[in-house]
């Protein structure tokens, strides 16, 4: 009986230690996202431009990626997919067209990050970051 007790303690301590390693932060997400790029993926081109009009900014996305709203979230098809857009490291917006309007912005500096993704959300490894100002 005395030999079983240390074994049980070892299992309990290892379990607690492993549970402490399972955190997931926004920073971890970005790193994992980049690690999921597969070598057989095509690399579409990407250029991003911001047009500001008053308190509205229109993000114009120039890419040769075939944007596929109907296949969003489905099986991966090389050369096809959608866009992930982040304003100031905020929540991800899944974009299914080549422009996106940000409305009612307060005066100040902003950063937009745009990345290209397969239908199944795996990244192509193509990202562009653009800064702009609302005056």
C-alpha positions in Angstrom: 0.0 0.0 0.0 2.8 2.4 0.8 4.2 2.0 -2.8 0.9 3.0 -4.4 0.7 6.3 -2.5 3.8 7.9 -4.0 2.6 6.8 -7.5 -0.7 8.4 -7.0 1.0 11.7 -5.8 3.2 11.6 -8.9 0.2 11.3 -11.2 -1.7 14.1 -9.4 1.3 16.5 -9.6 2.0 15.7 -13.3 -1.7 16.3 -14.1 -1.7 19.6 -12.3 1.5 20.7 -14.1 0.1 19.8 -17.5 -3.1 21.7 -16.8 -1.1 24.8 -16.1 0.5 24.6 -19.6 -2.8 24.8 -21.5 -3.3 28.6 -21.6 -4.2 30.3 -24.8 -3.8 34.0 -25.3 -4.2 36.3 -28.4 -0.4 36.3 -28.9 -0.4 32.5 -28.9 -3.1 32.6 -31.6 -1.0 34.7 -34.0 2.0 32.4 -33.5 0.0 29.2 -34.1 -1.7 30.9 -37.1 1.7 31.4 -38.8 3.0 27.9 -37.9 0.0 26.3 -39.8 1.2 27.6 -43.2 1.7 24.5 -45.4 4.5 24.2 -47.9 2.1 23.2 -50.7 0.1 26.4 -50.4 0.3 28.9 -53.2 1.4 32.4 -52.1 -1.1 34.9 -53.4 -0.1 38.5 -53.7 -1.5 41.2 -51.4 -1.6 45.0 -51.4 -3.8 47.1 -49.0 -4.8 50.7 -49.3 -6.9 52.8 -46.9 -9.2 55.6 -48.2 -10.3 58.0 -45.4 -13.4 60.1 -45.7 -14.4 61.9 -42.5 -14.9 59.3 -39.8 -15.0 56.4 -42.3 -12.1 54.3 -43.6 -12.5 52.0 -46.5 -9.9 49.2 -46.7 -9.2 48.3 -50.3 -7.6 44.9 -50.8 -5.8 44.0 -54.0 -5.1 40.3 -54.3 -5.1 37.5 -56.9 -6.6 35.2 -54.3 -10.0 34.0 -55.5 -12.3 35.3 -52.7 -15.0 32.6 -52.1 -17.9 33.7 -49.8 -19.8 30.4 -50.7 -16.8 28.2 -49.5 -16.0 30.2 -46.4 -15.2 27.7 -43.6 -15.2 24.7 -45.9 -12.5 22.5 -47.5 -9.2 24.0 -48.4 -8.7 24.8 -52.2 -5.3 26.3 -53.1 -5.7 29.8 -54.6 -9.1 30.3 -53.0 -10.2 31.7 -49.6 -11.0 34.8 -47.7 -9.5 37.6 -45.7 -8.9 38.2 -42.0 -8.9 41.8 -40.9 -7.9 43.3 -37.5 -8.3 46.9 -36.5 -5.7 47.8 -33.8 -5.2 44.2 -32.8 -9.0 43.9 -32.1 -11.3 41.1 -32.9 -10.9 39.3 -36.2 -13.3 40.1 -39.0 -13.8 37.5 -41.6 -14.0 39.4 -44.9 -15.5 37.8 -48.0 -15.0 40.7 -50.5 -12.1 42.9 -51.6 -13.2 46.0 -49.6 -14.2 46.6 -46.0 -15.7 49.7 -44.5 -14.8 50.9 -41.0 -17.4 53.5 -39.9 -17.8 56.0 -37.0 -14.1 56.0 -36.1 -12.9 58.5 -33.5 -10.1 60.9 -34.3 -6.7 59.3 -34.0 -4.2 56.8 -35.4 -5.2 53.3 -36.4 -3.5 50.2 -37.6 -5.2 47.6 -39.9 -3.7 44.1 -40.4 -4.9 42.1 -43.3 -4.1 38.4 -43.9 -5.1 35.9 -46.5 -6.5 32.5 -45.5 -7.7 29.3 -47.1 -11.4 28.4 -47.0 -10.7 26.3 -43.9 -9.0 29.4 -42.2 -5.5 28.1 -42.5 -3.2 31.0 -43.4 -1.4 31.5 -46.7 1.4 33.3 -44.7 0.6 36.6 -46.6 0.0 39.6 -44.3 0.1 43.4 -44.7 -0.2 46.0 -42.0 -1.2 49.6 -42.9 -1.5 52.7 -40.6 -3.9 55.5 -41.1 -5.3 58.6 -39.3 -8.8 60.0 -38.8 -8.5 63.8 -38.5 
